Protein backbone atom coordinates (compact mmCIF):
# COMPACT_ATOMS: atom_id res chain seq x y z
CA UNK A 1 0.00 0.00 0.00
CA UNK A 2 1.34 3.42 -0.94
CA UNK A 3 1.66 5.59 2.16
CA UNK A 4 -0.25 8.52 0.68
CA UNK A 5 -2.94 6.55 -1.12
CA UNK A 6 -6.40 6.75 0.36
CA UNK A 7 -8.01 5.29 -2.73
CA UNK A 8 -7.80 1.79 -4.14
CA UNK A 9 -8.73 1.23 -7.75
CA UNK A 10 -9.48 -2.35 -8.65
CA UNK A 11 -9.43 -2.50 -12.41
CA UNK A 12 -9.83 -4.95 -15.21
CA UNK A 13 -6.40 -5.68 -16.65
CA UNK A 14 -7.69 -4.27 -19.95
CA UNK A 15 -7.80 -0.84 -18.29
CA UNK A 16 -4.55 -0.88 -16.30
CA UNK A 17 -2.56 1.13 -18.81
CA UNK A 18 -5.30 3.75 -19.14
CA UNK A 19 -5.75 4.06 -15.36
CA UNK A 20 -2.02 4.58 -14.90
CA UNK A 21 -2.03 7.16 -17.69
CA UNK A 22 -4.39 9.23 -15.54
CA UNK A 23 -2.18 9.20 -12.43
CA UNK A 24 -1.57 12.92 -12.63
CA UNK A 25 -5.26 13.72 -12.80
CA UNK A 26 -6.41 11.53 -9.92
CA UNK A 27 -5.83 11.63 -6.17
CA UNK A 28 -3.04 9.27 -5.09
CA UNK A 29 -4.24 5.71 -5.59
CA UNK A 30 -3.11 2.14 -5.45
CA UNK A 31 -4.02 -0.08 -8.36
CA UNK A 32 -4.91 -3.75 -8.24
CA UNK A 33 -5.94 -5.60 -11.38
CA UNK A 34 -7.72 -8.80 -12.27
CA UNK A 35 -6.90 -10.53 -15.55
CA UNK A 36 -8.80 -9.28 -18.59
CA UNK A 37 -9.07 -12.88 -19.77
CA UNK A 38 -11.77 -13.38 -17.11
CA UNK A 39 -14.14 -11.76 -19.60
CA UNK A 40 -14.28 -15.12 -21.30
CA UNK A 41 -15.66 -16.57 -18.05
CA UNK A 42 -17.47 -13.60 -16.54
CA UNK A 43 -18.87 -15.66 -13.67
CA UNK A 44 -15.32 -15.60 -12.27
CA UNK A 45 -15.05 -11.80 -12.20
CA UNK A 46 -16.99 -11.20 -8.99
CA UNK A 47 -15.15 -13.90 -6.98
CA UNK A 48 -11.82 -12.43 -8.17
CA UNK A 49 -12.88 -8.96 -7.02
CA UNK A 50 -14.15 -10.33 -3.71
CA UNK A 51 -10.75 -11.87 -3.03
CA UNK A 52 -9.04 -8.50 -3.47
CA UNK A 53 -11.66 -6.70 -1.39
CA UNK A 54 -11.25 -9.25 1.41
CA UNK A 55 -7.48 -8.85 1.29
CA UNK A 56 -7.52 -5.08 1.43
CA UNK A 57 -10.23 -4.87 4.07
CA UNK A 58 -10.67 -1.32 5.33
CA UNK A 59 -7.17 -0.15 4.42
CA UNK A 60 -8.52 2.51 2.05
CA UNK A 61 -10.99 5.32 2.49
CA UNK A 62 -12.37 4.67 -0.91
CA UNK A 63 -12.38 1.71 -3.29
CA UNK A 64 -13.32 2.10 -6.92
CA UNK A 65 -14.31 -0.78 -9.16
CA UNK A 66 -12.99 0.06 -12.62
CA UNK A 67 -15.22 -2.38 -14.43
CA UNK A 68 -18.40 -2.26 -16.46
CA UNK A 69 -20.95 -4.97 -15.86
CA UNK A 70 -18.72 -7.02 -18.17
CA UNK A 71 -21.16 -9.88 -18.70
CA UNK A 72 -21.67 -10.60 -15.01
CA UNK A 73 -25.41 -10.24 -15.49
CA UNK A 74 -25.79 -7.77 -12.64
CA UNK A 75 -23.68 -9.79 -10.19
CA UNK A 76 -21.07 -7.03 -10.07
CA UNK A 77 -23.72 -4.45 -9.22
CA UNK A 78 -24.99 -6.69 -6.44
CA UNK A 79 -21.44 -6.95 -5.07
CA UNK A 80 -21.04 -3.17 -5.23
CA UNK A 81 -24.36 -2.64 -3.46
CA UNK A 82 -23.48 -5.14 -0.74
CA UNK A 83 -20.09 -3.53 -0.10
CA UNK A 84 -21.11 0.08 -0.61
CA UNK A 85 -18.90 0.52 -3.67
CA UNK A 86 -19.30 2.15 -7.05
CA UNK A 87 -18.23 0.93 -10.47
CA UNK A 88 -17.78 2.73 -13.76
CA UNK A 89 -21.02 3.42 -15.63
CA UNK A 90 -22.17 1.29 -18.56
CA UNK A 91 -22.13 -2.34 -19.51
CA UNK A 92 -18.50 -2.47 -20.62
CA UNK A 93 -15.41 -0.46 -21.37
CA UNK A 94 -16.54 0.49 -24.89
CA UNK A 95 -19.36 2.45 -23.30
CA UNK A 96 -17.29 4.37 -20.82
CA UNK A 97 -14.50 5.12 -23.29
CA UNK A 98 -16.91 6.35 -25.94
CA UNK A 99 -19.33 7.96 -23.49
CA UNK A 100 -22.67 6.30 -22.80
CA UNK A 101 -24.82 8.27 -25.23
CA UNK A 102 -22.26 8.04 -28.02
CA UNK A 103 -22.02 4.29 -27.46
CA UNK A 104 -25.80 3.90 -27.54
CA UNK A 105 -25.91 5.93 -30.75
CA UNK A 106 -23.36 3.63 -32.38
CA UNK A 107 -25.38 0.56 -31.40
CA UNK A 108 -28.54 2.20 -32.64
CA UNK A 109 -26.77 2.96 -35.92
CA UNK A 110 -25.59 -0.63 -36.37
CA UNK A 111 -26.46 -3.44 -33.98
CA UNK A 112 -23.82 -5.61 -35.60
CA UNK A 113 -20.88 -3.58 -34.31
CA UNK A 114 -17.81 -5.25 -32.89
CA UNK A 115 -15.58 -2.96 -30.84
CA UNK A 116 -11.87 -2.82 -30.23
CA UNK A 117 -10.09 -0.58 -27.75
CA UNK A 118 -6.35 0.09 -27.65
CA UNK A 119 -5.98 -2.89 -25.34
CA UNK A 120 -7.92 -5.20 -27.63
CA UNK A 121 -6.09 -3.97 -30.73
CA UNK A 122 -2.84 -4.71 -28.94
CA UNK A 123 -4.01 -8.09 -27.62
CA UNK A 124 -6.31 -9.14 -30.45
CA UNK A 125 -4.68 -12.53 -30.82
CA UNK A 126 -4.74 -13.29 -27.08
CA UNK A 127 -8.15 -11.86 -26.27
CA UNK A 128 -10.16 -12.63 -29.41
CA UNK A 129 -8.58 -15.06 -31.85
CA UNK A 130 -7.25 -17.71 -29.48
CA UNK A 131 -10.13 -17.82 -26.97
CA UNK A 132 -12.57 -18.26 -29.86
CA UNK A 133 -10.37 -20.99 -31.32
CA UNK A 134 -10.02 -19.13 -34.61
CA UNK A 135 -6.28 -19.82 -34.68
CA UNK A 136 -6.97 -23.55 -35.02
CA UNK A 137 -10.46 -23.45 -36.54
CA UNK A 138 -10.62 -20.39 -38.81
CA UNK A 139 -13.68 -21.88 -40.50
CA UNK A 140 -15.69 -20.92 -37.41
CA UNK A 141 -15.28 -17.22 -38.12
CA UNK A 142 -18.65 -16.72 -39.73
CA UNK A 143 -20.41 -18.66 -37.00
CA UNK A 144 -19.09 -16.14 -34.50
CA UNK A 145 -19.19 -12.99 -36.60
CA UNK A 146 -21.77 -13.73 -39.28
CA UNK A 147 -24.22 -11.15 -37.91
CA UNK A 148 -21.61 -8.45 -37.37
CA UNK A 149 -21.23 -5.80 -40.03
CA UNK A 150 -18.47 -3.50 -38.86
CA UNK A 151 -15.56 -3.21 -36.49
CA UNK A 152 -15.24 0.13 -34.72
CA UNK A 153 -11.85 0.90 -33.26
CA UNK A 154 -12.33 3.15 -30.23
CA UNK A 155 -8.80 4.42 -29.77
CA UNK A 156 -7.56 5.93 -26.54
CA UNK A 157 -4.22 7.06 -27.94
CA UNK A 158 -2.87 8.21 -31.26
CA UNK A 159 -0.86 5.12 -32.18
CA UNK A 160 -0.32 4.14 -35.81
CA UNK A 161 0.66 0.60 -34.93
CA UNK A 162 -2.58 -0.01 -33.05
CA UNK A 163 -4.56 1.57 -35.85
CA UNK A 164 -2.89 -0.81 -38.30
CA UNK A 165 -3.59 -3.75 -35.95
CA UNK A 166 -7.26 -2.80 -35.74
CA UNK A 167 -7.49 -2.51 -39.50
CA UNK A 168 -5.99 -5.95 -39.95
CA UNK A 169 -8.36 -7.33 -37.28
CA UNK A 170 -11.37 -6.00 -39.19
CA UNK A 171 -10.15 -7.59 -42.41
CA UNK A 172 -9.51 -10.85 -40.60
CA UNK A 173 -13.06 -10.91 -39.25
CA UNK A 174 -14.50 -9.88 -42.62
CA UNK A 175 -15.93 -6.62 -41.23
CA UNK A 176 -15.98 -3.03 -42.45
CA UNK A 177 -13.58 -0.85 -40.51
CA UNK A 178 -14.22 2.43 -38.72
CA UNK A 179 -11.96 4.41 -36.47
CA UNK A 180 -13.39 6.65 -33.75
CA UNK A 181 -10.80 8.21 -31.47
CA UNK A 182 -12.18 8.55 -27.94
CA UNK A 183 -9.13 9.67 -26.02
CA UNK A 184 -9.47 9.28 -22.26
CA UNK A 185 -11.64 12.25 -21.42
CA UNK A 186 -14.90 10.45 -20.63
CA UNK A 187 -13.02 7.72 -18.78
CA UNK A 188 -11.00 10.25 -16.77
CA UNK A 189 -14.11 12.16 -15.78
CA UNK A 190 -15.84 9.03 -14.47
CA UNK A 191 -12.76 7.75 -12.69
CA UNK A 192 -12.03 11.11 -11.10
CA UNK A 193 -15.57 11.37 -9.79
CA UNK A 194 -15.41 7.90 -8.27
CA UNK A 195 -11.89 8.01 -6.87
CA UNK A 196 -11.93 11.32 -5.04
CA UNK A 197 -12.29 10.67 -1.30
CA UNK A 198 -15.43 12.25 0.05
CA UNK A 199 -13.54 14.32 2.61
CA UNK A 200 -11.19 15.79 0.01
CA UNK B 1 0.66 -36.52 -45.63
CA UNK B 2 -0.60 -39.28 -43.34
CA UNK B 3 0.67 -42.83 -43.90
CA UNK B 4 -2.66 -44.23 -42.71
CA UNK B 5 -4.81 -45.68 -45.48
CA UNK B 6 -7.87 -43.58 -46.28
CA UNK B 7 -10.97 -44.80 -44.50
CA UNK B 8 -13.78 -45.66 -46.89
CA UNK B 9 -17.01 -45.16 -44.94
CA UNK B 10 -19.05 -47.20 -47.40
CA UNK B 11 -16.85 -50.24 -46.70
CA UNK B 12 -17.70 -50.27 -42.99
CA UNK B 13 -20.39 -52.43 -41.43
CA UNK B 14 -23.38 -50.64 -39.93
CA UNK B 15 -22.02 -50.86 -36.40
CA UNK B 16 -18.57 -49.73 -37.45
CA UNK B 17 -20.03 -46.85 -39.42
CA UNK B 18 -22.15 -45.65 -36.52
CA UNK B 19 -19.09 -45.72 -34.25
CA UNK B 20 -17.00 -43.95 -36.88
CA UNK B 21 -19.67 -41.27 -37.29
CA UNK B 22 -19.64 -40.64 -33.55
CA UNK B 23 -15.86 -40.14 -33.72
CA UNK B 24 -16.17 -37.93 -36.80
CA UNK B 25 -18.87 -35.77 -35.25
CA UNK B 26 -16.80 -35.39 -32.08
CA UNK B 27 -13.94 -34.21 -34.31
CA UNK B 28 -16.15 -31.80 -36.25
CA UNK B 29 -15.85 -33.57 -39.62
CA UNK B 30 -18.91 -32.26 -41.44
CA UNK B 31 -18.55 -33.86 -44.89
CA UNK B 32 -17.93 -37.27 -43.31
CA UNK B 33 -21.08 -36.95 -41.20
CA UNK B 34 -23.17 -36.07 -44.23
CA UNK B 35 -21.64 -38.98 -46.15
CA UNK B 36 -22.18 -41.46 -43.30
CA UNK B 37 -25.78 -40.32 -42.86
CA UNK B 38 -26.47 -40.81 -46.56
CA UNK B 39 -24.88 -44.27 -46.51
CA UNK B 40 -27.09 -45.38 -43.62
CA UNK B 41 -30.17 -43.97 -45.34
CA UNK B 42 -29.22 -45.84 -48.52
CA UNK B 43 -28.91 -49.01 -46.47
CA UNK B 44 -32.50 -48.56 -45.37
CA UNK B 45 -31.90 -47.19 -41.88
CA UNK B 46 -34.73 -45.31 -40.23
CA UNK B 47 -33.95 -41.58 -40.06
CA UNK B 48 -34.81 -41.43 -36.38
CA UNK B 49 -32.45 -44.31 -35.61
CA UNK B 50 -29.60 -42.57 -37.42
CA UNK B 51 -30.32 -39.41 -35.50
CA UNK B 52 -30.46 -40.95 -32.06
CA UNK B 53 -27.84 -43.68 -32.38
CA UNK B 54 -25.12 -41.68 -34.07
CA UNK B 55 -25.62 -37.90 -34.18
CA UNK B 56 -27.41 -37.25 -30.89
CA UNK B 57 -25.35 -39.80 -29.02
CA UNK B 58 -22.14 -38.17 -30.28
CA UNK B 59 -23.41 -34.70 -29.34
CA UNK B 60 -24.31 -36.01 -25.91
CA UNK B 61 -20.69 -37.06 -25.42
CA UNK B 62 -19.51 -33.68 -26.75
CA UNK B 63 -21.80 -32.02 -24.19
CA UNK B 64 -20.45 -34.13 -21.35
CA UNK B 65 -16.84 -33.44 -22.32
CA UNK B 66 -17.62 -29.73 -22.59
CA UNK B 67 -19.08 -29.83 -19.09
CA UNK B 68 -15.98 -31.62 -17.84
CA UNK B 69 -13.64 -29.07 -19.42
CA UNK B 70 -12.22 -31.56 -21.93
CA UNK B 71 -13.68 -29.73 -24.91
CA UNK B 72 -14.14 -25.99 -25.34
CA UNK B 73 -16.56 -23.80 -27.26
CA UNK B 74 -14.71 -24.03 -30.62
CA UNK B 75 -14.76 -27.82 -30.53
CA UNK B 76 -18.45 -27.88 -29.56
CA UNK B 77 -19.23 -25.53 -32.42
CA UNK B 78 -17.31 -27.68 -34.88
CA UNK B 79 -19.19 -30.74 -33.71
CA UNK B 80 -22.52 -28.93 -33.95
CA UNK B 81 -21.63 -27.72 -37.41
CA UNK B 82 -20.81 -31.27 -38.46
CA UNK B 83 -24.13 -32.46 -37.05
CA UNK B 84 -25.88 -29.86 -39.18
CA UNK B 85 -24.77 -31.71 -42.35
CA UNK B 86 -26.49 -34.89 -41.17
CA UNK B 87 -29.54 -33.03 -39.90
CA UNK B 88 -30.10 -31.42 -43.28
CA UNK B 89 -30.49 -34.88 -44.79
CA UNK B 90 -32.64 -36.23 -41.98
CA UNK B 91 -34.91 -33.25 -41.29
CA UNK B 92 -37.19 -33.59 -44.36
CA UNK B 93 -37.57 -37.32 -43.77
CA UNK B 94 -38.38 -36.87 -40.11
CA UNK B 95 -40.82 -34.06 -40.88
CA UNK B 96 -42.65 -36.23 -43.43
CA UNK B 97 -43.03 -39.12 -41.00
CA UNK B 98 -46.43 -38.63 -39.38
CA UNK B 99 -46.05 -41.83 -37.37
CA UNK B 100 -43.42 -40.25 -35.14
CA UNK B 101 -45.01 -37.83 -32.72
CA UNK B 102 -42.69 -34.94 -31.84
CA UNK B 103 -41.46 -34.73 -28.25
CA UNK B 104 -42.83 -31.20 -28.17
CA UNK B 105 -42.95 -27.93 -30.08
CA UNK B 106 -40.55 -25.11 -29.36
CA UNK B 107 -40.32 -21.49 -30.49
CA UNK B 108 -36.83 -20.13 -29.91
CA UNK B 109 -35.08 -16.82 -30.56
CA UNK B 110 -32.38 -14.40 -29.48
CA UNK B 111 -34.06 -11.38 -27.94
CA UNK B 112 -34.36 -7.86 -29.29
CA UNK B 113 -31.14 -5.86 -29.46
CA UNK B 114 -28.97 -8.97 -29.52
CA UNK B 115 -27.39 -10.57 -32.56
CA UNK B 116 -25.65 -13.48 -30.85
CA UNK B 117 -27.03 -16.86 -31.78
CA UNK B 118 -24.38 -19.50 -31.26
CA UNK B 119 -25.85 -20.84 -28.03
CA UNK B 120 -29.39 -20.51 -29.31
CA UNK B 121 -28.54 -22.41 -32.50
CA UNK B 122 -26.88 -25.14 -30.50
CA UNK B 123 -29.93 -25.51 -28.27
CA UNK B 124 -32.26 -25.52 -31.30
CA UNK B 125 -30.29 -28.28 -32.96
CA UNK B 126 -30.01 -30.36 -29.81
CA UNK B 127 -33.76 -30.01 -29.28
CA UNK B 128 -34.37 -31.17 -32.83
CA UNK B 129 -32.09 -34.09 -32.13
CA UNK B 130 -34.23 -34.93 -29.10
CA UNK B 131 -37.32 -35.05 -31.28
CA UNK B 132 -38.70 -31.54 -30.74
CA UNK B 133 -40.19 -29.55 -33.58
CA UNK B 134 -38.43 -26.19 -33.51
CA UNK B 135 -39.43 -22.84 -34.95
CA UNK B 136 -36.29 -20.69 -34.87
CA UNK B 137 -36.97 -16.96 -35.03
CA UNK B 138 -33.30 -16.06 -35.36
CA UNK B 139 -31.76 -12.96 -33.79
CA UNK B 140 -33.02 -9.58 -32.56
CA UNK B 141 -36.51 -10.94 -31.90
CA UNK B 142 -39.09 -8.61 -30.37
CA UNK B 143 -42.15 -9.49 -28.34
CA UNK B 144 -44.51 -9.14 -31.32
CA UNK B 145 -42.51 -11.74 -33.23
CA UNK B 146 -42.62 -14.12 -30.26
CA UNK B 147 -46.39 -13.61 -29.98
CA UNK B 148 -46.94 -14.13 -33.69
CA UNK B 149 -44.91 -17.34 -33.58
CA UNK B 150 -46.94 -18.50 -30.58
CA UNK B 151 -50.16 -18.00 -32.54
CA UNK B 152 -48.84 -19.75 -35.63
CA UNK B 153 -46.95 -22.62 -34.07
CA UNK B 154 -48.77 -23.30 -30.80
CA UNK B 155 -45.58 -24.24 -28.94
CA UNK B 156 -45.21 -26.14 -25.69
CA UNK B 157 -42.09 -24.16 -24.94
CA UNK B 158 -40.73 -20.72 -25.66
CA UNK B 159 -36.94 -20.38 -25.52
CA UNK B 160 -35.14 -17.05 -25.26
CA UNK B 161 -31.43 -16.36 -25.42
CA UNK B 162 -29.26 -13.30 -24.77
CA UNK B 163 -25.52 -12.80 -24.63
CA UNK B 164 -25.52 -9.25 -23.34
CA UNK B 165 -26.30 -7.90 -19.92
CA UNK B 166 -28.00 -5.03 -21.68
CA UNK B 167 -30.37 -7.26 -23.66
CA UNK B 168 -31.27 -9.95 -21.15
CA UNK B 169 -33.87 -7.80 -19.32
CA UNK B 170 -35.93 -7.98 -22.53
CA UNK B 171 -36.67 -11.59 -21.65
CA UNK B 172 -38.67 -10.21 -18.74
CA UNK B 173 -40.62 -7.97 -21.11
CA UNK B 174 -41.64 -10.98 -23.21
CA UNK B 175 -42.56 -13.04 -20.16
CA UNK B 176 -44.68 -10.20 -18.80
CA UNK B 177 -46.55 -9.93 -22.10
CA UNK B 178 -47.17 -13.68 -22.23
CA UNK B 179 -48.36 -13.53 -18.64
CA UNK B 180 -50.67 -10.59 -19.38
CA UNK B 181 -52.25 -12.44 -22.29
CA UNK B 182 -52.72 -15.63 -20.29
CA UNK B 183 -50.45 -17.65 -22.58
CA UNK B 184 -48.27 -19.16 -19.93
CA UNK B 185 -50.53 -21.91 -18.70
CA UNK B 186 -49.89 -23.96 -21.85
CA UNK B 187 -46.37 -22.79 -22.61
CA UNK B 188 -43.20 -23.09 -20.55
CA UNK B 189 -40.65 -20.31 -20.91
CA UNK B 190 -36.97 -21.24 -20.88
CA UNK B 191 -34.15 -18.68 -20.77
CA UNK B 192 -30.41 -18.96 -21.24
CA UNK B 193 -27.25 -17.18 -22.37
CA UNK B 194 -23.86 -16.26 -20.95
CA UNK B 195 -24.91 -13.55 -18.46
CA UNK B 196 -28.17 -15.27 -17.49
CA UNK B 197 -28.30 -17.26 -14.26
CA UNK B 198 -30.87 -19.02 -12.08
CA UNK B 199 -31.36 -15.96 -9.91
CA UNK B 200 -32.19 -13.79 -12.92
CA UNK B 201 -34.45 -16.47 -14.42
CA UNK B 202 -36.35 -16.67 -11.12
CA UNK B 203 -36.58 -12.89 -10.88
CA UNK B 204 -38.24 -12.55 -14.29
CA UNK B 205 -40.50 -15.55 -13.73
CA UNK B 206 -39.03 -17.94 -16.29
CA UNK B 207 -40.10 -21.57 -16.05
CA UNK B 208 -36.54 -22.85 -16.33
CA UNK B 209 -32.98 -21.62 -16.72
CA UNK B 210 -30.91 -23.63 -19.18
CA UNK B 211 -27.26 -23.45 -18.14
CA UNK B 212 -26.00 -25.08 -21.33
CA UNK B 213 -27.40 -26.80 -24.41
CA UNK B 214 -27.45 -30.34 -22.98
CA UNK B 215 -28.98 -29.19 -19.72
CA UNK B 216 -31.64 -27.22 -21.60
CA UNK B 217 -32.64 -30.25 -23.63
CA UNK B 218 -32.89 -32.38 -20.49
CA UNK B 219 -35.05 -29.72 -18.84
CA UNK B 220 -37.23 -29.49 -21.95
CA UNK B 221 -37.70 -33.25 -22.02
CA UNK B 222 -38.55 -33.26 -18.33
CA UNK B 223 -41.02 -30.43 -18.88
CA UNK B 224 -42.73 -32.51 -21.55
CA UNK B 225 -42.86 -35.50 -19.24
CA UNK B 226 -40.25 -37.45 -21.16
CA UNK B 227 -38.02 -39.62 -18.94
CA UNK B 228 -40.06 -38.51 -15.98
CA UNK B 229 -39.31 -40.87 -13.11
Interface residues (C-beta under 8 A of the other chain):
Chain A: X42 X43 X69 X70 X71 X72 X73 X74 X75 X91 X107 X111 X112 X132 X133 X134 X136 X137 X140 X143 X144 X147 X148
Chain B: X28 X72 X73 X74 X75 X77 X78 X81 X113 X115 X116 X117 X118 X139 X140 X163 X164 X165 X166 X168 X194 X195 X196 X197 X200
